Amino acid sequence: MREASAINKSLSALEHVVVTACDKKRDHVPYRNSTLTAFLKNTIGGNCKTILCANIWPESSHIEETISTLRFASRMKQVENVPHVNESMDQKLLLKKYEREIRDLKQELSMHDTLT
């Protein structure tokens, strides 16, 4: 019973996060409300391509669960993700890049100082 309660609480928090993520007027999405939503943060409106598999049951005795699942899937379709390629650079290359950028900025600053 405790496990079922914890699962329902997590699913409720997940639904709340999905509804909040779909609302353009809200700035804050409560990902920290459950471990499940914290774990799924990048897949719900983050930097991921997300696929949802909704399992439904074709019998009339399970119609309420099927309708609930389809409503959740419909809300989940409204979440917009903006995936982009993550770049990882070698630390030495990154250091050289930043040193070059600092050198260029110092040169630009010295040119600015000589003009004024």
VMD Tcl script that builds the backbone (N, CA, C; Angstrom):
set m [mol new atoms 348]
animate dup $m
set s [atomselect $m all]
$s set {name element resname resid chain x y z} {
  {N N MET 1 A 0.824 -1.201 0.000}
  {CA C MET 1 A 0.000 0.000 0.000}
  {C C MET 1 A 0.868 1.265 0.000}
  {N N ARG 2 A 1.972 1.187 0.775}
  {CA C ARG 2 A 2.886 2.333 0.825}
  {C C ARG 2 A 3.535 2.573 -0.538}
  {N N GLU 3 A 3.912 1.475 -1.189}
  {CA C GLU 3 A 4.552 1.583 -2.502}
  {C C GLU 3 A 3.582 2.172 -3.530}
  {N N ALA 4 A 2.346 1.724 -3.519}
  {CA C ALA 4 A 1.331 2.251 -4.436}
  {C C ALA 4 A 1.109 3.731 -4.187}
  {N N SER 5 A 1.118 4.126 -2.921}
  {CA C SER 5 A 0.952 5.530 -2.568}
  {C C SER 5 A 2.122 6.364 -3.087}
  {N N ALA 6 A 3.341 5.850 -2.948}
  {CA C ALA 6 A 4.526 6.562 -3.426}
  {C C ALA 6 A 4.520 6.682 -4.944}
  {N N ILE 7 A 4.103 5.632 -5.628}
  {CA C ILE 7 A 4.022 5.661 -7.090}
  {C C ILE 7 A 2.992 6.691 -7.540}
  {N N ASN 8 A 1.825 6.699 -6.911}
  {CA C ASN 8 A 0.786 7.672 -7.261}
  {C C ASN 8 A 1.241 9.097 -6.993}
  {N N LYS 9 A 1.976 9.305 -5.917}
  {CA C LYS 9 A 2.496 10.639 -5.598}
  {C C LYS 9 A 3.489 11.086 -6.674}
  {N N SER 10 A 4.374 10.188 -7.102}
  {CA C SER 10 A 5.343 10.522 -8.142}
  {C C SER 10 A 4.663 10.812 -9.469}
  {N N LEU 11 A 3.665 10.009 -9.818}
  {CA C LEU 11 A 2.943 10.231 -11.073}
  {C C LEU 11 A 2.153 11.529 -11.043}
  {N N SER 12 A 1.624 11.861 -9.884}
  {CA C SER 12 A 0.915 13.127 -9.725}
  {C C SER 12 A 1.878 14.303 -9.897}
  {N N ALA 13 A 3.067 14.184 -9.299}
  {CA C ALA 13 A 4.081 15.230 -9.453}
  {C C ALA 13 A 4.516 15.339 -10.911}
  {N N LEU 14 A 4.634 14.195 -11.598}
  {CA C LEU 14 A 5.003 14.196 -13.010}
  {C C LEU 14 A 3.953 14.917 -13.844}
  {N N GLU 15 A 2.696 14.634 -13.579}
  {CA C GLU 15 A 1.632 15.307 -14.320}
  {C C GLU 15 A 1.653 16.811 -14.059}
  {N N HIS 16 A 1.911 17.210 -12.816}
  {CA C HIS 16 A 1.986 18.633 -12.474}
  {C C HIS 16 A 3.139 19.300 -13.227}
  {N N VAL 17 A 4.268 18.623 -13.318}
  {CA C VAL 17 A 5.418 19.169 -14.040}
  {C C VAL 17 A 5.096 19.313 -15.523}
  {N N VAL 18 A 4.431 18.323 -16.102}
  {CA C VAL 18 A 4.075 18.377 -17.517}
  {C C VAL 18 A 3.113 19.533 -17.781}
  {N N VAL 19 A 2.113 19.690 -16.946}
  {CA C VAL 19 A 1.154 20.785 -17.111}
  {C C VAL 19 A 1.866 22.128 -16.976}
  {N N THR 20 A 2.762 22.245 -16.014}
  {CA C THR 20 A 3.499 23.492 -15.801}
  {C C THR 20 A 4.447 23.770 -16.961}
  {N N ALA 21 A 5.099 22.733 -17.484}
  {CA C ALA 21 A 6.033 22.913 -18.597}
  {C C ALA 21 A 5.308 23.362 -19.865}
  {N N CYS 22 A 4.059 22.983 -20.023}
  {CA C CYS 22 A 3.275 23.373 -21.196}
  {C C CYS 22 A 2.772 24.807 -21.106}
  {N N ASP 23 A 2.689 25.337 -19.901}
  {CA C ASP 23 A 2.147 26.680 -19.695}
  {C C ASP 23 A 3.228 27.712 -19.986}
  {N N LYS 24 A 3.046 28.493 -21.036}
  {CA C LYS 24 A 4.041 29.481 -21.457}
  {C C LYS 24 A 4.160 30.650 -20.474}
  {N N LYS 25 A 3.131 30.873 -19.670}
  {CA C LYS 25 A 3.130 32.005 -18.747}
  {C C LYS 25 A 3.956 31.748 -17.488}
  {N N ARG 26 A 4.272 30.493 -17.220}
  {CA C ARG 26 A 4.987 30.145 -15.990}
  {C C ARG 26 A 6.476 30.048 -16.247}
  {N N ASP 27 A 7.251 30.643 -15.340}
  {CA C ASP 27 A 8.704 30.616 -15.463}
  {C C ASP 27 A 9.312 29.422 -14.742}
  {N N HIS 28 A 8.674 28.996 -13.657}
  {CA C HIS 28 A 9.234 27.941 -12.808}
  {C C HIS 28 A 8.495 26.621 -13.011}
  {N N VAL 29 A 9.264 25.574 -13.243}
  {CA C VAL 29 A 8.703 24.228 -13.354}
  {C C VAL 29 A 9.212 23.434 -12.146}
  {N N PRO 30 A 8.316 22.893 -11.312}
  {CA C PRO 30 A 8.731 22.250 -10.058}
  {C C PRO 30 A 9.292 20.835 -10.235}
  {N N TYR 31 A 10.499 20.754 -10.797}
  {CA C TYR 31 A 11.121 19.443 -11.017}
  {C C TYR 31 A 11.507 18.756 -9.713}
  {N N ARG 32 A 11.743 19.499 -8.657}
  {CA C ARG 32 A 12.231 18.913 -7.403}
  {C C ARG 32 A 11.133 18.314 -6.526}
  {N N ASN 33 A 9.911 18.301 -6.977}
  {CA C ASN 33 A 8.820 17.781 -6.155}
  {C C ASN 33 A 8.884 16.280 -5.930}
  {N N SER 34 A 9.575 15.567 -6.803}
  {CA C SER 34 A 9.731 14.126 -6.604}
  {C C SER 34 A 11.026 13.670 -7.265}
  {N N THR 35 A 11.468 12.505 -6.867}
  {CA C THR 35 A 12.684 11.938 -7.449}
  {C C THR 35 A 12.476 11.656 -8.934}
  {N N LEU 36 A 11.285 11.199 -9.293}
  {CA C LEU 36 A 10.976 10.892 -10.689}
  {C C LEU 36 A 11.098 12.133 -11.562}
  {N N THR 37 A 10.510 13.245 -11.141}
  {CA C THR 37 A 10.558 14.463 -11.952}
  {C C THR 37 A 11.962 15.055 -11.982}
  {N N ALA 38 A 12.703 14.923 -10.907}
  {CA C ALA 38 A 14.088 15.398 -10.917}
  {C C ALA 38 A 14.916 14.579 -11.900}
  {N N PHE 39 A 14.667 13.286 -11.932}
  {CA C PHE 39 A 15.375 12.391 -12.836}
  {C C PHE 39 A 15.030 12.678 -14.301}
  {N N LEU 40 A 13.773 13.035 -14.562}
  {CA C LEU 40 A 13.302 13.274 -15.927}
  {C C LEU 40 A 13.389 14.737 -16.370}
  {N N LYS 41 A 14.077 15.564 -15.611}
  {CA C LYS 41 A 14.139 17.001 -15.889}
  {C C LYS 41 A 14.564 17.306 -17.322}
  {N N ASN 42 A 15.610 16.668 -17.814}
  {CA C ASN 42 A 16.093 16.964 -19.162}
  {C C ASN 42 A 15.173 16.441 -20.258}
  {N N THR 43 A 14.339 15.475 -19.948}
  {CA C THR 43 A 13.452 14.933 -20.974}
  {C C THR 43 A 12.127 15.678 -21.047}
  {N N ILE 44 A 11.814 16.456 -20.041}
  {CA C ILE 44 A 10.557 17.215 -20.032}
  {C C ILE 44 A 10.896 18.681 -20.252}
  {N N GLY 45 A 10.908 19.107 -21.495}
  {CA C GLY 45 A 11.196 20.493 -21.809}
  {C C GLY 45 A 12.670 20.823 -21.786}
  {N N GLY 46 A 13.520 19.836 -21.838}
  {CA C GLY 46 A 14.951 20.078 -21.768}
  {C C GLY 46 A 15.653 19.831 -23.078}
  {N N ASN 47 A 16.873 19.363 -22.976}
  {CA C ASN 47 A 17.724 19.168 -24.134}
  {C C ASN 47 A 17.715 17.702 -24.564}
  {N N CYS 48 A 16.558 17.181 -24.854}
  {CA C CYS 48 A 16.451 15.772 -25.261}
  {C C CYS 48 A 15.356 15.613 -26.305}
  {N N LYS 49 A 15.511 14.569 -27.084}
  {CA C LYS 49 A 14.399 14.112 -27.906}
  {C C LYS 49 A 13.664 13.091 -27.057}
  {N N THR 50 A 12.375 13.287 -26.873}
  {CA C THR 50 A 11.614 12.444 -25.955}
  {C C THR 50 A 10.555 11.648 -26.709}
  {N N ILE 51 A 10.432 10.400 -26.338}
  {CA C ILE 51 A 9.392 9.529 -26.892}
  {C C ILE 51 A 8.563 9.008 -25.725}
  {N N LEU 52 A 7.250 9.069 -25.843}
  {CA C LEU 52 A 6.353 8.562 -24.818}
  {C C LEU 52 A 5.611 7.366 -25.390}
  {N N CYS 53 A 5.648 6.272 -24.684}
  {CA C CYS 53 A 4.899 5.072 -25.046}
  {C C CYS 53 A 3.741 4.953 -24.065}
  {N N ALA 54 A 2.524 5.123 -24.533}
  {CA C ALA 54 A 1.354 5.022 -23.674}
  {C C ALA 54 A 0.734 3.647 -23.851}
  {N N ASN 55 A 0.682 2.898 -22.788}
  {CA C ASN 55 A 0.089 1.556 -22.832}
  {C C ASN 55 A -1.367 1.621 -22.397}
  {N N ILE 56 A -2.244 1.166 -23.272}
  {CA C ILE 56 A -3.674 1.181 -22.969}
  {C C ILE 56 A -4.226 -0.223 -23.076}
  {N N TRP 57 A -5.397 -0.431 -22.481}
  {CA C TRP 57 A -6.019 -1.738 -22.439}
  {C C TRP 57 A -7.349 -1.660 -23.186}
  {N N PRO 58 A -7.599 -2.553 -24.141}
  {CA C PRO 58 A -8.793 -2.441 -24.972}
  {C C PRO 58 A -10.075 -3.022 -24.371}
  {N N GLU 59 A -10.095 -3.246 -23.071}
  {CA C GLU 59 A -11.304 -3.800 -22.459}
  {C C GLU 59 A -12.060 -2.706 -21.726}
  {N N SER 60 A -13.376 -2.836 -21.708}
  {CA C SER 60 A -14.218 -1.809 -21.074}
  {C C SER 60 A -13.997 -1.726 -19.565}
  {N N SER 61 A -13.523 -2.787 -18.944}
  {CA C SER 61 A -13.289 -2.746 -17.498}
  {C C SER 61 A -12.112 -1.831 -17.137}
  {N N HIS 62 A -11.273 -1.493 -18.113}
  {CA C HIS 62 A -10.116 -0.629 -17.875}
  {C C HIS 62 A -10.256 0.723 -18.572}
  {N N ILE 63 A -11.463 1.113 -18.874}
  {CA C ILE 63 A -11.694 2.332 -19.647}
  {C C ILE 63 A -11.214 3.590 -18.920}
  {N N GLU 64 A -11.388 3.653 -17.611}
  {CA C GLU 64 A -10.957 4.841 -16.865}
  {C C GLU 64 A -9.447 5.029 -16.946}
  {N N GLU 65 A -8.694 3.947 -16.752}
  {CA C GLU 65 A -7.234 4.031 -16.833}
  {C C GLU 65 A -6.777 4.365 -18.252}
  {N N THR 66 A -7.456 3.811 -19.244}
  {CA C THR 66 A -7.114 4.088 -20.638}
  {C C THR 66 A -7.333 5.553 -20.963}
  {N N ILE 67 A -8.462 6.098 -20.549}
  {CA C ILE 67 A -8.759 7.510 -20.801}
  {C C ILE 67 A -7.750 8.397 -20.079}
  {N N SER 68 A -7.436 8.069 -18.835}
  {CA C SER 68 A -6.455 8.833 -18.071}
  {C C SER 68 A -5.081 8.807 -18.748}
  {N N THR 69 A -4.679 7.654 -19.232}
  {CA C THR 69 A -3.390 7.514 -19.917}
  {C C THR 69 A -3.367 8.334 -21.204}
  {N N LEU 70 A -4.450 8.288 -21.964}
  {CA C LEU 70 A -4.509 9.044 -23.209}
  {C C LEU 70 A -4.532 10.550 -22.961}
  {N N ARG 71 A -5.171 10.989 -21.900}
  {CA C ARG 71 A -5.152 12.423 -21.549}
  {C C ARG 71 A -3.737 12.867 -21.182}
  {N N PHE 72 A -3.055 12.034 -20.408}
  {CA C PHE 72 A -1.678 12.356 -20.037}
  {C C PHE 72 A -0.786 12.406 -21.284}
  {N N ALA 73 A -0.946 11.451 -22.181}
  {CA C ALA 73 A -0.158 11.439 -23.416}
  {C C ALA 73 A -0.446 12.673 -24.262}
  {N N SER 74 A -1.694 13.098 -24.273}
  {CA C SER 74 A -2.064 14.301 -25.016}
  {C C SER 74 A -1.386 15.540 -24.424}
  {N N ARG 75 A -1.353 15.639 -23.095}
  {CA C ARG 75 A -0.667 16.762 -22.445}
  {C C ARG 75 A 0.831 16.701 -22.705}
  {N N MET 76 A 1.372 15.495 -22.676}
  {CA C MET 76 A 2.809 15.321 -22.884}
  {C C MET 76 A 3.220 15.751 -24.290}
  {N N LYS 77 A 2.317 15.591 -25.274}
  {CA C LYS 77 A 2.607 16.016 -26.642}
  {C C LYS 77 A 2.828 17.521 -26.729}
  {N N GLN 78 A 2.262 18.277 -25.809}
  {CA C GLN 78 A 2.360 19.725 -25.854}
  {C C GLN 78 A 3.686 20.262 -25.314}
  {N N VAL 79 A 4.458 19.428 -24.646}
  {CA C VAL 79 A 5.746 19.861 -24.113}
  {C C VAL 79 A 6.711 20.045 -25.268}
  {N N GLU 80 A 7.372 21.198 -25.301}
  {CA C GLU 80 A 8.312 21.484 -26.378}
  {C C GLU 80 A 9.742 21.333 -25.868}
  {N N ASN 81 A 10.495 20.499 -26.524}
  {CA C ASN 81 A 11.916 20.334 -26.228}
  {C C ASN 81 A 12.713 20.998 -27.337}
  {N N VAL 82 A 13.860 21.532 -26.974}
  {CA C VAL 82 A 14.741 22.151 -27.949}
  {C C VAL 82 A 16.097 21.450 -27.860}
  {N N PRO 83 A 16.217 20.305 -28.521}
  {CA C PRO 83 A 17.481 19.568 -28.428}
  {C C PRO 83 A 18.588 20.227 -29.245}
  {N N HIS 84 A 19.780 20.213 -28.714}
  {CA C HIS 84 A 20.953 20.651 -29.451}
  {C C HIS 84 A 22.120 19.745 -29.090}
  {N N VAL 85 A 23.097 19.705 -29.950}
  {CA C VAL 85 A 24.221 18.801 -29.775}
  {C C VAL 85 A 25.112 19.315 -28.648}
  {N N ASN 86 A 25.398 18.439 -27.700}
  {CA C ASN 86 A 26.317 18.789 -26.626}
  {C C ASN 86 A 27.744 18.683 -27.144}
  {N N GLU 87 A 28.530 19.694 -26.873}
  {CA C GLU 87 A 29.911 19.689 -27.304}
  {C C GLU 87 A 30.812 19.503 -26.101}
  {N N SER 88 A 31.747 18.622 -26.233}
  {CA C SER 88 A 32.738 18.482 -25.180}
  {C C SER 88 A 34.105 18.720 -25.799}
  {N N MET 89 A 34.881 19.551 -25.137}
  {CA C MET 89 A 36.194 19.900 -25.665}
  {C C MET 89 A 37.271 19.415 -24.714}
  {N N ASP 90 A 38.414 19.169 -25.279}
  {CA C ASP 90 A 39.577 18.812 -24.495}
  {C C ASP 90 A 39.971 20.010 -23.641}
  {N N GLN 91 A 40.370 19.774 -22.409}
  {CA C GLN 91 A 40.702 20.862 -21.486}
  {C C GLN 91 A 41.854 21.728 -22.005}
  {N N LYS 92 A 42.841 21.110 -22.626}
  {CA C LYS 92 A 43.981 21.867 -23.154}
  {C C LYS 92 A 43.556 22.769 -24.311}
  {N N LEU 93 A 42.690 22.236 -25.185}
  {CA C LEU 93 A 42.191 23.047 -26.294}
  {C C LEU 93 A 41.336 24.205 -25.792}
  {N N LEU 94 A 40.533 23.929 -24.788}
  {CA C LEU 94 A 39.697 24.968 -24.196}
  {C C LEU 94 A 40.555 26.059 -23.565}
  {N N LEU 95 A 41.618 25.674 -22.880}
  {CA C LEU 95 A 42.525 26.638 -22.263}
  {C C LEU 95 A 43.190 27.509 -23.333}
  {N N LYS 96 A 43.642 26.904 -24.420}
  {CA C LYS 96 A 44.254 27.669 -25.514}
  {C C LYS 96 A 43.257 28.645 -26.130}
  {N N LYS 97 A 42.010 28.181 -26.268}
  {CA C LYS 97 A 40.965 29.052 -26.832}
  {C C LYS 97 A 40.745 30.266 -25.943}
  {N N TYR 98 A 40.648 30.039 -24.636}
  {CA C TYR 98 A 40.433 31.150 -23.708}
  {C C TYR 98 A 41.636 32.076 -23.651}
  {N N GLU 99 A 42.854 31.533 -23.718}
  {CA C GLU 99 A 44.057 32.381 -23.730}
  {C C GLU 99 A 44.081 33.268 -24.971}
  {N N ARG 100 A 43.710 32.693 -26.120}
  {CA C ARG 100 A 43.644 33.459 -27.363}
  {C C ARG 100 A 42.598 34.555 -27.261}
  {N N GLU 101 A 41.453 34.216 -26.681}
  {CA C GLU 101 A 40.380 35.205 -26.527}
  {C C GLU 101 A 40.808 36.324 -25.590}
  {N N ILE 102 A 41.497 36.004 -24.515}
  {CA C ILE 102 A 41.995 37.025 -23.579}
  {C C ILE 102 A 43.010 37.923 -24.271}
  {N N ARG 103 A 43.911 37.328 -25.034}
  {CA C ARG 103 A 44.919 38.100 -25.752}
  {C C ARG 103 A 44.249 39.052 -26.743}
  {N N ASP 104 A 43.256 38.573 -27.471}
  {CA C ASP 104 A 42.544 39.422 -28.434}
  {C C ASP 104 A 41.798 40.554 -27.733}
  {N N LEU 105 A 41.185 40.256 -26.612}
  {CA C LEU 105 A 40.460 41.298 -25.871}
  {C C LEU 105 A 41.409 42.343 -25.297}
  {N N LYS 106 A 42.563 41.907 -24.823}
  {CA C LYS 106 A 43.566 42.863 -24.321}
  {C C LYS 106 A 44.055 43.764 -25.445}
  {N N GLN 107 A 44.262 43.183 -26.618}
  {CA C GLN 107 A 44.694 43.967 -27.759}
  {C C GLN 107 A 43.625 44.980 -28.147}
  {N N GLU 108 A 42.389 44.559 -28.159}
  {CA C GLU 108 A 41.281 45.459 -28.476}
  {C C GLU 108 A 41.175 46.581 -27.449}
  {N N LEU 109 A 41.377 46.241 -26.184}
  {CA C LEU 109 A 41.324 47.251 -25.131}
  {C C LEU 109 A 42.463 48.255 -25.256}
  {N N SER 110 A 43.648 47.785 -25.588}
  {CA C SER 110 A 44.785 48.698 -25.744}
  {C C SER 110 A 44.559 49.626 -26.950}
  {N N MET 111 A 43.947 49.105 -28.024}
  {CA C MET 111 A 43.627 49.953 -29.176}
  {C C MET 111 A 42.603 51.008 -28.796}
  {N N HIS 112 A 41.659 50.627 -28.001}
  {CA C HIS 112 A 40.637 51.569 -27.533}
  {C C HIS 112 A 41.262 52.655 -26.666}
  {N N ASP 113 A 42.202 52.251 -25.800}
  {CA C ASP 113 A 42.866 53.220 -24.914}
  {C C ASP 113 A 43.723 54.207 -25.700}
  {N N THR 114 A 44.377 53.759 -26.752}
  {CA C THR 114 A 45.209 54.664 -27.549}
  {C C THR 114 A 44.373 55.663 -28.342}
  {N N LEU 115 A 43.171 55.276 -28.718}
  {CA C LEU 115 A 42.291 56.174 -29.456}
  {C C LEU 115 A 41.728 57.265 -28.544}
  {N N THR 116 A 41.537 56.963 -27.275}
  {CA C THR 116 A 40.973 57.954 -26.347}
  {C C THR 116 A 42.091 58.646 -25.651}
}
mol reanalyze $m
mol bondsrecalc $m
mol representation Tube
mol addrep $m
